[in-house]
Amino acid sequence: MGRVRFTLVSKLSILLLVVLMAVVLLGCSDATMEADVGSEAPEIESPEVEQTEIILASTTSTQDSGLFDVLIPAFHEAYPEYIAKVVAVGTGEALTMGENKDADVLLVHAKSSEGEFVADGFGIERKDVMYNDFVVVGPDGDSAEAGSAATAAEALKAIMDNGGTFYSRGDDSGTNKKELFLWATAGVETPEGDWYLATGQGMGDTLKIASEKQGYTLTDRATFLNLLDALDIGVVYEGSDDLFNQYGVIVVTDATNMEGAQAFSDWITSAEGQAVIVDYGVDTFGEPLFVPNAK
């Protein structure tokens, strides 16, 4: 009898132990599941992109047009490894910066001078990027009757002949080069006199001076439209073939950041870069301020 009781007790003990172990194992399983559900996957940090700087020498007209406000961020998004620093000067000074290796890439608008720059070995290539046009602007009423001229060159000569005051940038910029070409076409090799004043300033500042003094000047259309609300002058002559304004990009030979310079040149002439240019100004003015024409 005692042997039977012992066997029964032993079986009960073993059964109780099995149940207890099952409960413990189930609890551990639940705890593990809760830990898995409640925990977040460890974040994998992506390596930071090493950035290098590109010096972009460009024109004050491009800067004053506001184009760089959208162009540079778009380029950085496409090429986060490069930071483009814009130095806005006249085209002549930008070309000099390229000659001295003080810039990696140029965006300028004096095609004949750009061609000489590349031919002399200072640039490895030049590509068309975009164009707009120049306009002659002046006071309401156009007292010098520049608007009645048949060509832009004749419009400038009318300002000289009819008592107008002309404000020249006088800074060897692309705009200044165009202006001097128009004077030469009109038979005026060296414009001078009380009626002809050089500001030595960029396009935006020259426009503001001409507006304040109620005089005339030559400007690219993009800068004029971008500053229109701050000006008290308007377009008096436009539309002739001699007012065409082409912009080009040049990679400087042996630039400090050759790879970055080439990346910018390739991007701004690509479909992606050209799309940024064609959209600029549409929302504000109902038309683009530049027409992309890279080939």
QUIHUBEL-V180943 format. One record per residue. RES is the residue in three letters. D_CENTER is the distance of its C-alpha to the mean C-alpha in Angstrom with 1 decimal. Layout:
res->(RES RES)
d_center->(D_CENTER D_CENTER)
This chain:
res->(MET GLY ARG VAL ARG PHE THR LEU VAL SER LYS LEU SER ILE LEU LEU LEU VAL VAL LEU MET ALA VAL VAL LEU LEU GLY CYS SER ASP ALA THR MET GLU ALA ASP VAL GLY SER GLU ALA PRO GLU ILE GLU SER PRO GLU VAL GLU GLN THR GLU ILE ILE LEU ALA SER THR THR SER THR GLN ASP SER GLY LEU PHE ASP VAL LEU ILE PRO ALA PHE HIS GLU ALA TYR PRO GLU TYR ILE ALA LYS VAL VAL ALA VAL GLY THR GLY GLU ALA LEU THR MET GLY GLU ASN LYS ASP ALA ASP VAL LEU LEU VAL HIS ALA LYS SER SER GLU GLY GLU PHE VAL ALA ASP GLY PHE GLY ILE GLU ARG LYS ASP VAL MET TYR ASN ASP PHE VAL VAL VAL GLY PRO ASP GLY ASP SER ALA GLU ALA GLY SER ALA ALA THR ALA ALA GLU ALA LEU LYS ALA ILE MET ASP ASN GLY GLY THR PHE TYR SER ARG GLY ASP ASP SER GLY THR ASN LYS LYS GLU LEU PHE LEU TRP ALA THR ALA GLY VAL GLU THR PRO GLU GLY ASP TRP TYR LEU ALA THR GLY GLN GLY MET GLY ASP THR LEU LYS ILE ALA SER GLU LYS GLN GLY TYR THR LEU THR ASP ARG ALA THR PHE LEU ASN LEU LEU ASP ALA LEU ASP ILE GLY VAL VAL TYR GLU GLY SER ASP ASP LEU PHE ASN GLN TYR GLY VAL ILE VAL VAL THR ASP ALA THR ASN MET GLU GLY ALA GLN ALA PHE SER ASP TRP ILE THR SER ALA GLU GLY GLN ALA VAL ILE VAL ASP TYR GLY VAL ASP THR PHE GLY GLU PRO LEU PHE VAL PRO ASN ALA LYS)
d_center->(102.3 100.5 98.8 97.6 96.1 94.3 92.7 91.6 90.0 88.3 86.8 85.6 84.0 82.2 81.0 79.8 77.9 76.2 75.1 73.8 71.8 70.3 69.2 67.7 65.8 64.6 63.3 61.4 59.8 58.8 57.4 55.4 54.0 53.0 51.3 49.4 48.4 47.5 45.5 41.7 40.5 39.1 35.3 33.9 31.1 28.4 27.6 24.5 21.8 21.8 18.5 17.6 15.1 12.9 12.6 9.7 11.3 9.6 11.0 11.8 11.7 8.0 7.8 10.8 9.8 7.9 5.0 2.8 5.9 5.8 3.2 4.4 7.6 8.1 8.0 10.3 12.4 13.0 13.7 15.0 16.7 13.8 12.1 9.2 10.2 8.5 11.4 11.1 14.3 16.0 15.8 19.3 18.6 15.6 18.1 20.7 18.6 18.4 22.2 22.9 20.9 19.0 15.7 15.2 12.7 11.8 9.5 12.2 14.5 18.1 19.3 22.8 21.8 19.4 22.4 24.6 22.3 22.5 26.2 27.0 25.9 22.9 20.4 21.4 19.7 17.5 16.0 15.2 11.8 12.1 14.2 15.3 18.2 19.6 22.1 24.9 25.2 28.3 30.8 32.6 35.5 34.1 37.2 36.3 36.3 33.2 32.6 35.9 34.8 34.6 31.6 28.8 30.9 33.9 31.9 31.2 34.8 36.0 34.2 36.0 39.4 39.5 38.9 35.2 33.1 29.9 27.2 25.4 22.4 24.6 22.0 21.9 18.3 17.6 18.7 21.8 22.6 22.6 24.7 27.2 27.5 28.4 31.0 32.5 32.8 34.6 37.0 35.7 35.0 34.6 33.9 35.6 37.6 37.5 35.5 32.6 30.6 27.7 25.5 23.8 20.8 17.2 16.7 16.6 19.7 21.5 21.2 22.7 25.5 26.3 26.5 28.8 31.0 31.0 30.2 28.1 24.9 22.6 19.1 16.3 16.7 13.3 13.7 17.3 17.0 14.6 17.3 20.2 22.0 22.3 23.7 27.3 26.8 26.0 25.5 28.7 27.9 25.6 25.8 27.3 26.3 25.8 22.8 20.6 17.2 15.8 12.6 13.1 12.0 14.8 15.9 18.1 21.7 23.0 19.8 20.4 18.2 18.8 18.4 15.0 13.9 15.5 14.0 10.4 12.0 13.9 11.4 9.0 12.4 14.0 15.0 12.9 9.5 11.1 12.2 9.0 8.5 12.2 12.4 10.1 12.8 15.8 17.0 17.1 18.1 19.7 17.7 14.2 12.7 11.7 14.0 12.9 15.7 15.4 18.9)
